[in-house]
Amino acid sequence: APAYQRAVTRNAWRFVDCHTHFSNGATNYLLKALQPNREYERRCWFEQVIGCKRRDQKGWERTPVARVFSLADEYSVLHLRVLAQRVRALVAEKELLPFDAFQLMDHGRVGALSAANVLAGMRWLGLDPSHD
């Protein structure tokens, strides 16, 4: 089998065995294998299977496997990466460091950005996230 098919199969079997740590590339292969199933269905299945395992079941929500429950397919990942690259380029065009851009978006000075802060910041940079 071609290397791509082996990688998709290997990561699908790792998911079936309830592995929780996947690299970015492995997550893309896994999303390719799981894309016919909705995110909610994937999560329900995973929770049921991991509940049968003897291994530690706590905290998988904060591991890389959690991404496959919030992304429809590998193109969602690609879209996010393109959007992140556009934000980086626009920040650089305004001759700002990433820290400075963060400070400008952090209106409450709490050290974290809310969804509203990110949306306002993207619009300030000239992006319309609903279309980009």
N, C-alpha and C positions, 0 to 999 in steps of 0.2 A: 504494500500500500504506500502511496505517496506520504511524504513527511507531514503534510498538512492534515491528512486524514488520521494519521497515527496520533498527532497532537490533539486533535478534537476528541478522538476516542479515549486517549489516556486521561484527559481532563474530565471527560464525562464520567469515566469510571471512578476517578478520584472524588467527584461530587457524589456519586452513588454510595461511596464508602464514607461519606460525611467529612471529607477533609475540609478544612476551613481556610487554609492559607494558599492563595493562588497569586502568582505574579500578574502584572498587568496583561502580558501576552497570554498567559494561561486563562485569565478571565475572559479575554476575547474569544478564545477557542471554546470555552465553556458556554458563553452566550450564543455562539453559533450552534452548538448542539441543543441548547434549551429554547431557542427562539420560538418554536411552535407553541410553547406553553406560556401562558400569561405569568407575570411576575408573582402574583398572589398564589397561583397554583404551585409554582416552584417552591415558594416559601412554606406553604402548608405541607407539601410532600417532604421537604427537608426536615421540618420540625417533627413530623411523625416518625421518620426513619431515625433521626439522631436521638429521639426519645427511647429507641430500642437499644441503643449502644451503651456500653459500659463506660466509655471514655467521658471525660469532663464535658459537660454540655453547656456550661455557663460561658457567657460572653462571646458567642459566635457572632452576635450582632455587630461587634466591633472589629471583625476580621474581614479580610478581602472577599470572602464568599458572600457577604451581605450585599455586595454590589450587584450580584446576579438577580437579586430580588427587587431591585429598584430600576434596572435598565432593561428595556425591551429587547435590544439586540446589540450586536457589536457596532452598528452604525450610530447608536446613541453615544457610545464612548468616543467615537471619531468626532461627532458633532461637538461634544464637550471639549475635546482637545483643540479643535479648530477655534472654538470660541475663546478658550483660554489664550491661545496664541495671538488672536486678534486683540484681546485686552492688553497683553504684554506689549504688542507693537504700538497700540494707541497710547499707552502710558509712556513708552519710550519717545514717541513723537512729541509729547507734551513736555519732554525733558524732565520727567519725574523718575525717582527711584520707586520700586515697588512699595517700600515702607511709606514714602510720602503719599502715594496714591491711597494706600490703606488709611492713613491718617485723615486724608480729605474725605473719605467715605464714612469713617467712624464718627458720625455726628454726635453721638452720646458720649464719646471718649470712654467707652467701656472696654476697649481692647478686643472687641468682637464685632463682626458685621452681621446685621440681620438681613433677611431677604430683601426688605425694603431698601436698606443701605446699598446692597449690591445692585439692585435694579436702578436706583438713582445714580449710582456711580457709572454704570454701563451707559445710561442715557447721557450723562455728562461727557463721557468719552465719545459719544456719537453713535453708539450701538443701540439698536432696538431689538432686545432679546426675543420679542415675540415673532420677529421676522428673520433674525440671524441664526 
